Amino acid sequence: MTAEILCVGTELLLGNIVNTNAAFLSRELAAIGIFTYYQSVVGDNAGRLKESLALSLSRSDIVIITGGLGPTYDDLTKETVAKYFGLDMKMHEESLERLKKIFAPSNRQMTPNNEKQAMMPEDCVVFPNNYGTAPGLAVEGKNKTVIMLPGPPREMEPMYVEEIKPFLLKKQSDKIKILVSKTVHIFGIGESQVEYKLHEFMQNAINPTVAPYAKEGEVELRVTASGSDENECVSLIDPVINKIKSEIGEFIYGIDVKSLQNAVVLKLREKNLKLATAESCTGGLIGKRITEISGCSSVYLGGIISYDNSVKINKLNVRQETLKQYGAVSEQTALEMCKGAAENLNADIGVSTTGIAGPDGGSDEKPVGLVYVGVYYKNKKTGEIIHKAVKLNLARRMHKDEREMIRYAASSNALYEVLKLFIEI
């Protein structure tokens, strides 16, 4: 069976709120073998909603509509669907009683327009809303099904799980097919290069499929298989991922690890290692990204933002001679910064950034976008030391937010260099 998601709300079209409903429903539908080929957003306008509904039903078995079930004049979803199917609107007494019970304890007045939420197309299936006032409902006819859900995610998501998912599962055949995906996370190579190296392989992939997604400084490959259960899907996916690894394995930093910072925290936890950061041009961005991950306190000790040279000298043991001879933005300074962070914070690993984020401060010798990332690792068991610095040119002058892009890219490269240690150790 195929489904289409139709989200109603002028606030979505204006960008006042982010449409998270479509993403949630797409994932949930795929998990029970209902494939979604189209998603649409339409404003609070009966005419345009009717047109969108007709188009959706012309190409899908099921249409799931979110939004437009409230008590105000512009909440028109139920009425529009009823007209499409030629159904009269009738009071659903059970829903009306539920509404009265919701209002009673709070001493809030239940105004007549609230009763609108209990008006339903005749012969529809009604789903109670245990998290708000607007019930959900389903209308069936002409071998099609239209399901209407409240717009707020805090109401829509639990209603789907508790009511809609069981309703849909009853419609599925015994030979249900589900979709399972795994995501390959790639850093250090662009989307076009990934596509070039894997073009024939990706183009010929049918089950599983391989789809690239470009992110800020990264590429993801989503490998998706269809099968009767999760084990069958995984058995199809894993050989494809192994093939990808054989072609571009040096650029892969994880499978289903969500982000660079999450991958770093997971790897440090696995190795039982502690990390410290020394940041100049990134101004604490590496530390911010790491501390976004729950449980990072077990592996991340902290960081020093050494924007001024005096902090580099006094807190990170960077020598005055180094700064005088090579400058703050140099390989030598990056090396001393990361070592100083590791030693002063008693960490196994120190990572540093120093560079010119712009838009001012660049020169012919050291242009905007020049960044050095330093990494220091001392194996406390063997005494082995890895101490290196990487030179980067991250300038993107065509972008208005160049400074922030350089800073973010520098932090990503720093996280990636920490991950690369585990290949070299």
WODA-V356009 format. One record per residue. N is the residue number from 0. NEAR is the number of other ideal C-beta (glycine too) atoms within 12 Angstrom. D_LAST is the distance of its C-alpha to the last C-alpha in Angstrom with 2 decimals. Layout:
BEGIN
n=N near=NEAR d_last=D_LAST
n=N near=NEAR d_last=D_LAST
END
This chain:
BEGIN
n=0 near=28 d_last=50.10
n=1 near=24 d_last=49.17
n=2 near=36 d_last=49.17
n=3 near=38 d_last=49.39
n=4 near=43 d_last=48.47
n=5 near=45 d_last=51.03
n=6 near=42 d_last=50.35
n=7 near=45 d_last=53.44
n=8 near=37 d_last=53.58
n=9 near=23 d_last=54.50
n=10 near=20 d_last=51.91
n=11 near=27 d_last=49.20
n=12 near=20 d_last=50.72
n=13 near=13 d_last=50.96
n=14 near=11 d_last=47.30
n=15 near=11 d_last=48.34
n=16 near=19 d_last=46.12
n=17 near=16 d_last=43.10
n=18 near=29 d_last=43.83
n=19 near=20 d_last=41.40
n=20 near=35 d_last=43.95
n=21 near=32 d_last=43.40
n=22 near=20 d_last=39.64
n=23 near=30 d_last=40.22
n=24 near=37 d_last=43.01
n=25 near=28 d_last=41.19
n=26 near=24 d_last=38.32
n=27 near=30 d_last=40.81
n=28 near=37 d_last=43.11
n=29 near=29 d_last=40.40
n=30 near=29 d_last=39.38
n=31 near=32 d_last=42.92
n=32 near=30 d_last=43.36
n=33 near=37 d_last=45.48
n=34 near=27 d_last=44.33
n=35 near=32 d_last=44.72
n=36 near=19 d_last=45.52
n=37 near=24 d_last=47.08
n=38 near=27 d_last=46.86
n=39 near=33 d_last=49.52
n=40 near=33 d_last=50.51
n=41 near=35 d_last=54.17
n=42 near=26 d_last=56.03
n=43 near=29 d_last=58.71
n=44 near=22 d_last=61.43
n=45 near=25 d_last=63.41
n=46 near=16 d_last=64.19
n=47 near=22 d_last=60.67
n=48 near=38 d_last=59.36
n=49 near=26 d_last=61.95
n=50 near=19 d_last=60.93
n=51 near=35 d_last=57.24
n=52 near=37 d_last=58.10
n=53 near=26 d_last=60.23
n=54 near=19 d_last=57.54
n=55 near=36 d_last=54.92
n=56 near=32 d_last=57.28
n=57 near=17 d_last=58.14
n=58 near=21 d_last=54.63
n=59 near=32 d_last=53.17
n=60 near=27 d_last=54.33
n=61 near=36 d_last=53.23
n=62 near=47 d_last=53.14
n=63 near=50 d_last=51.47
n=64 near=48 d_last=52.78
n=65 near=43 d_last=51.38
n=66 near=42 d_last=53.50
n=67 near=43 d_last=57.20
n=68 near=42 d_last=58.35
n=69 near=29 d_last=59.29
n=70 near=25 d_last=62.80
n=71 near=18 d_last=63.39
n=72 near=13 d_last=65.42
n=73 near=24 d_last=62.44
n=74 near=31 d_last=60.86
n=75 near=35 d_last=62.25
n=76 near=48 d_last=59.91
n=77 near=46 d_last=62.08
n=78 near=29 d_last=65.26
n=79 near=36 d_last=63.89
n=80 near=41 d_last=62.59
n=81 near=29 d_last=65.91
n=82 near=21 d_last=67.89
n=83 near=32 d_last=65.75
n=84 near=28 d_last=66.56
n=85 near=14 d_last=70.15
n=86 near=24 d_last=69.75
n=87 near=16 d_last=71.61
n=88 near=27 d_last=69.90
n=89 near=19 d_last=70.93
n=90 near=19 d_last=70.22
n=91 near=29 d_last=67.79
n=92 near=15 d_last=69.33
n=93 near=16 d_last=66.38
n=94 near=31 d_last=64.10
n=95 near=25 d_last=66.83
n=96 near=18 d_last=67.09
n=97 near=26 d_last=63.33
n=98 near=31 d_last=63.56
n=99 near=21 d_last=66.41
n=100 near=17 d_last=64.47
n=101 near=24 d_last=61.52
n=102 near=20 d_last=63.83
n=103 near=13 d_last=66.06
n=104 near=9 d_last=63.90
n=105 near=11 d_last=63.00
n=106 near=7 d_last=66.63
n=107 near=13 d_last=65.59
n=108 near=11 d_last=68.29
n=109 near=24 d_last=67.66
n=110 near=14 d_last=69.18
n=111 near=13 d_last=70.74
n=112 near=18 d_last=67.95
n=113 near=25 d_last=65.53
n=114 near=23 d_last=67.64
n=115 near=31 d_last=66.49
n=116 near=40 d_last=63.17
n=117 near=33 d_last=65.15
n=118 near=33 d_last=66.95
n=119 near=35 d_last=65.61
n=120 near=30 d_last=66.51
n=121 near=21 d_last=68.80
n=122 near=19 d_last=67.31
n=123 near=29 d_last=63.70
n=124 near=27 d_last=61.07
n=125 near=33 d_last=60.21
n=126 near=36 d_last=56.90
n=127 near=29 d_last=57.15
n=128 near=34 d_last=54.99
n=129 near=21 d_last=53.80
n=130 near=24 d_last=51.96
n=131 near=28 d_last=54.58
n=132 near=33 d_last=58.09
n=133 near=40 d_last=57.79
n=134 near=37 d_last=57.86
n=135 near=45 d_last=56.13
n=136 near=42 d_last=58.17
n=137 near=34 d_last=58.28
n=138 near=36 d_last=61.05
n=139 near=23 d_last=61.48
n=140 near=21 d_last=63.80
n=141 near=16 d_last=64.13
n=142 near=12 d_last=61.21
n=143 near=28 d_last=58.95
n=144 near=33 d_last=57.38
n=145 near=42 d_last=56.84
n=146 near=44 d_last=54.87
n=147 near=49 d_last=55.21
n=148 near=46 d_last=52.83
n=149 near=42 d_last=52.88
n=150 near=37 d_last=50.82
n=151 near=25 d_last=48.97
n=152 near=25 d_last=45.58
n=153 near=17 d_last=46.13
n=154 near=30 d_last=49.18
n=155 near=40 d_last=48.22
n=156 near=29 d_last=44.92
n=157 near=24 d_last=46.29
n=158 near=39 d_last=49.47
n=159 near=36 d_last=47.57
n=160 near=25 d_last=45.63
n=161 near=19 d_last=48.72
n=162 near=30 d_last=51.46
n=163 near=38 d_last=50.52
n=164 near=29 d_last=47.78
n=165 near=17 d_last=50.14
n=166 near=27 d_last=52.91
n=167 near=29 d_last=50.87
n=168 near=22 d_last=49.60
n=169 near=17 d_last=53.24
n=170 near=26 d_last=53.75
n=171 near=24 d_last=50.95
n=172 near=13 d_last=51.79
n=173 near=10 d_last=50.49
n=174 near=12 d_last=48.23
n=175 near=23 d_last=46.09
n=176 near=25 d_last=43.15
n=177 near=29 d_last=40.23
n=178 near=34 d_last=37.41
n=179 near=32 d_last=33.75
n=180 near=32 d_last=31.01
n=181 near=33 d_last=27.24
n=182 near=30 d_last=25.60
n=183 near=40 d_last=22.73
n=184 near=41 d_last=21.17
n=185 near=39 d_last=20.42
n=186 near=36 d_last=19.45
n=187 near=27 d_last=19.70
n=188 near=28 d_last=22.58
n=189 near=19 d_last=26.22
n=190 near=26 d_last=28.52
n=191 near=13 d_last=30.59
n=192 near=18 d_last=27.69
n=193 near=31 d_last=26.61
n=194 near=24 d_last=30.26
n=195 near=18 d_last=30.66
n=196 near=25 d_last=27.83
n=197 near=33 d_last=28.98
n=198 near=17 d_last=32.67
n=199 near=13 d_last=34.35
n=200 near=27 d_last=32.15
n=201 near=27 d_last=32.76
n=202 near=14 d_last=36.43
n=203 near=14 d_last=37.15
n=204 near=26 d_last=35.40
n=205 near=14 d_last=38.11
n=206 near=21 d_last=36.80
n=207 near=33 d_last=34.07
n=208 near=26 d_last=34.43
n=209 near=35 d_last=31.62
n=210 near=24 d_last=32.30
n=211 near=33 d_last=30.35
n=212 near=21 d_last=30.50
n=213 near=18 d_last=29.70
n=214 near=22 d_last=28.53
n=215 near=24 d_last=27.99
n=216 near=31 d_last=25.23
n=217 near=35 d_last=24.03
n=218 near=33 d_last=25.31
n=219 near=33 d_last=25.77
n=220 near=42 d_last=26.94
n=221 near=30 d_last=29.08
n=222 near=38 d_last=29.66
n=223 near=32 d_last=32.91
n=224 near=32 d_last=34.77
n=225 near=27 d_last=38.27
n=226 near=23 d_last=39.16
n=227 near=20 d_last=41.27
n=228 near=20 d_last=38.57
n=229 near=20 d_last=34.93
n=230 near=14 d_last=33.81
n=231 near=20 d_last=35.58
n=232 near=28 d_last=34.04
n=233 near=24 d_last=30.46
n=234 near=19 d_last=31.17
n=235 near=30 d_last=32.16
n=236 near=34 d_last=29.32
n=237 near=21 d_last=26.26
n=238 near=19 d_last=27.09
n=239 near=34 d_last=27.55
n=240 near=35 d_last=24.16
n=241 near=18 d_last=22.63
n=242 near=24 d_last=24.72
n=243 near=35 d_last=23.50
n=244 near=23 d_last=19.84
n=245 near=15 d_last=20.83
n=246 near=27 d_last=22.40
n=247 near=30 d_last=20.24
n=248 near=20 d_last=17.06
n=249 near=19 d_last=14.91
n=250 near=29 d_last=16.92
n=251 near=34 d_last=16.97
n=252 near=41 d_last=15.34
n=253 near=33 d_last=17.24
n=254 near=27 d_last=20.46
n=255 near=23 d_last=23.11
n=256 near=27 d_last=20.94
n=257 near=22 d_last=23.79
n=258 near=29 d_last=22.05
n=259 near=39 d_last=18.97
n=260 near=41 d_last=19.51
n=261 near=27 d_last=20.00
n=262 near=33 d_last=16.79
n=263 near=45 d_last=14.91
n=264 near=33 d_last=16.98
n=265 near=31 d_last=16.51
n=266 near=32 d_last=12.71
n=267 near=34 d_last=12.84
n=268 near=22 d_last=15.60
n=269 near=16 d_last=13.91
n=270 near=24 d_last=11.04
n=271 near=15 d_last=13.85
n=272 near=32 d_last=12.56
n=273 near=30 d_last=15.02
n=274 near=46 d_last=15.30
n=275 near=40 d_last=17.92
n=276 near=51 d_last=19.38
n=277 near=50 d_last=21.50
n=278 near=43 d_last=23.75
n=279 near=47 d_last=26.54
n=280 near=44 d_last=27.65
n=281 near=44 d_last=26.33
n=282 near=29 d_last=28.36
n=283 near=24 d_last=26.52
n=284 near=35 d_last=25.90
n=285 near=47 d_last=22.17
n=286 near=34 d_last=23.24
n=287 near=22 d_last=26.13
n=288 near=34 d_last=24.14
n=289 near=42 d_last=21.72
n=290 near=24 d_last=24.79
n=291 near=21 d_last=26.45
n=292 near=28 d_last=24.38
n=293 near=16 d_last=26.10
n=294 near=16 d_last=24.19
n=295 near=28 d_last=21.79
n=296 near=17 d_last=23.14
n=297 near=19 d_last=20.99
n=298 near=31 d_last=17.80
n=299 near=36 d_last=19.31
n=300 near=29 d_last=21.02
n=301 near=27 d_last=22.78
n=302 near=40 d_last=23.09
n=303 near=38 d_last=25.25
n=304 near=27 d_last=27.29
n=305 near=37 d_last=27.97
n=306 near=23 d_last=30.44
n=307 near=18 d_last=32.59
n=308 near=26 d_last=31.56
n=309 near=14 d_last=33.02
n=310 near=26 d_last=30.46
n=311 near=40 d_last=27.61
n=312 near=23 d_last=29.22
n=313 near=16 d_last=30.32
n=314 near=27 d_last=27.56
n=315 near=42 d_last=24.40
n=316 near=29 d_last=25.38
n=317 near=40 d_last=25.57
n=318 near=22 d_last=27.94
n=319 near=17 d_last=31.32
n=320 near=13 d_last=31.08
n=321 near=27 d_last=28.00
n=322 near=28 d_last=29.90
n=323 near=15 d_last=33.05
n=324 near=15 d_last=31.64
n=325 near=24 d_last=29.13
n=326 near=26 d_last=30.14
n=327 near=37 d_last=28.52
n=328 near=39 d_last=27.17
n=329 near=32 d_last=24.98
n=330 near=30 d_last=21.51
n=331 near=28 d_last=22.23
n=332 near=41 d_last=23.35
n=333 near=49 d_last=20.41
n=334 near=36 d_last=18.07
n=335 near=40 d_last=20.38
n=336 near=53 d_last=20.81
n=337 near=53 d_last=17.25
n=338 near=36 d_last=16.93
n=339 near=36 d_last=20.37
n=340 near=47 d_last=19.64
n=341 near=41 d_last=16.76
n=342 near=27 d_last=18.93
n=343 near=28 d_last=22.24
n=344 near=28 d_last=21.27
n=345 near=17 d_last=19.18
n=346 near=32 d_last=16.15
n=347 near=35 d_last=12.47
n=348 near=47 d_last=11.93
n=349 near=49 d_last=14.69
n=350 near=58 d_last=15.57
n=351 near=55 d_last=18.80
n=352 near=54 d_last=21.41
n=353 near=49 d_last=24.40
n=354 near=47 d_last=26.79
n=355 near=34 d_last=30.31
n=356 near=37 d_last=31.10
n=357 near=30 d_last=34.78
n=358 near=20 d_last=37.41
n=359 near=11 d_last=38.40
n=360 near=20 d_last=36.71
n=361 near=25 d_last=35.54
n=362 near=14 d_last=36.68
n=363 near=7 d_last=36.63
n=364 near=11 d_last=33.83
n=365 near=26 d_last=31.86
n=366 near=24 d_last=33.03
n=367 near=28 d_last=32.75
n=368 near=32 d_last=29.49
n=369 near=33 d_last=27.43
n=370 near=45 d_last=24.32
n=371 near=41 d_last=21.30
n=372 near=43 d_last=18.16
n=373 near=49 d_last=16.05
n=374 near=45 d_last=12.66
n=375 near=38 d_last=11.79
n=376 near=37 d_last=9.13
n=377 near=26 d_last=9.99
n=378 near=21 d_last=8.78
n=379 near=17 d_last=12.40
n=380 near=11 d_last=12.34
n=381 near=10 d_last=10.98
n=382 near=9 d_last=11.75
n=383 near=14 d_last=8.74
n=384 near=23 d_last=9.16
n=385 near=29 d_last=8.05
n=386 near=29 d_last=11.53
n=387 near=26 d_last=12.96
n=388 near=33 d_last=15.93
n=389 near=30 d_last=17.17
n=390 near=25 d_last=20.91
n=391 near=35 d_last=22.67
n=392 near=21 d_last=26.33
n=393 near=38 d_last=27.23
n=394 near=25 d_last=31.03
n=395 near=23 d_last=33.25
n=396 near=18 d_last=36.72
n=397 near=8 d_last=38.56
n=398 near=19 d_last=37.54
n=399 near=11 d_last=39.55
n=400 near=17 d_last=36.64
n=401 near=24 d_last=34.48
n=402 near=29 d_last=33.43
n=403 near=22 d_last=32.12
n=404 near=27 d_last=30.44
n=405 near=38 d_last=28.59
n=406 near=36 d_last=27.54
n=407 near=33 d_last=26.39
n=408 near=38 d_last=24.50
n=409 near=46 d_last=22.78
n=410 near=44 d_last=21.73
n=411 near=37 d_last=20.48
n=412 near=41 d_last=18.38
n=413 near=53 d_last=16.94
n=414 near=49 d_last=16.06
n=415 near=39 d_last=14.58
n=416 near=43 d_last=12.33
n=417 near=52 d_last=10.98
n=418 near=40 d_last=10.47
n=419 near=30 d_last=8.81
n=420 near=35 d_last=5.86
n=421 near=25 d_last=5.21
n=422 near=16 d_last=5.80
n=423 near=17 d_last=3.83
n=424 near=21 d_last=0.00
END
